[in-house]
Amino acid sequence: MTQVHHPRELQMIPIDQIEILNPRERNNRVFEEIVGNIKAIGLKKPITVTPRFGPNGEEHYLLICGEGRLKAFCSLGEANIPALVVEVSDEDAYIMSLAENIARRQCRPLELLAGIQRLRDQGYDKNAIAEKVGFTPEYVYGILLLLQYGEERLLVAVERGRIPLNTALAIVGAGDSSKAVQVALQDAYESGKLRGKQLLQARRIIERRQTLGRSVGRGTSRKREDVTTSSLVRVYTKEVERQKLMVKKAEFTQQRLLFVVGALREMLADENFTNLLRAEGLDTLPKYLAERVWAGGHVT
């Protein structure tokens, strides 16, 4: 896929005519730093936009890169912003924006890695993607393979540096066999690819992958098991045991309550004891106990 970019031209562009092509969430602390820097020393690097025309001939612009700088200018009350204007197609504008976000590596791990997949879906091979985002072709190939198998949990671990990419690929290659996964970990350890803290982290990740599934994050539910007769019996038996335990706890609590009520009645039958309670202002009980000990809730 070839791209022909016309020479860029620096212009002052009205902010209200700029449309954000590929918006992304932003760290508030980082954004405040951008605002502070622009307020103190001005804009060091202009944003990049490409012009478009509406149905009535009105001009507007698609933002290719510089979303943080654009929003910072808005927060400072500016009406115009310096921009490099470049003539590119809609597809190339989107790809340039996506590659910019990935190369900055300031978005969440899954968003960053999903961006690699979107580049692949746009027709780029691993070598072209690697050149755009600053990764090696081998790394891009590994990430695409993990994405293909839906291994979000391993992807996050790789991106955050908890385990090496080759270890994650070895785990995927081991399939669903726990024994094969452990063998893959052992091989990685013996070859020196997985040491110390990383080995412990890899074991924890594998445990969570087995219990919670391969996906992570926003409302992702764990993999549901197929409902069978034996699974229903297990669930029913577990629920019966839970109910029995609750009944035993309730009976034990009731017995203790009856003991307390009986003891209070016996003590309150002693006139000297009740006079002492009155003298100390302790001649009342909580309503729940008072209704069971004596009528009216007060010492008679």
Buried (B, 14 or more C-beta within 10 A) or exposed (E): EEEEEEEBEEBEBEBEBBEEBBEBEBEEEEBEEBBEBBEEEEBEEBBBBBBBEEEEEEEBBBBBBBBBBBBBBBBEEEEEBBBBBBBBEEEBBBBBBBBBBBBBEBBEBBEBBBBBBBBBEBEBEBEBBBEBBEBEBEBBBBBBBBBEEEBBBBBBBBBEEBBBBBBBBBBBEBEEEEEBBEEBBEBBBEEEBBEEEBBEBBBEBBEBBEEBBBBBEEEEEEEEEEEEEEEEEEEEEEEEEEEEEEEEEEEEEEEEEEEEBEEBEEEBEEEEEBEEBEEEEEBEBEEEBBEBBBEEBEBE
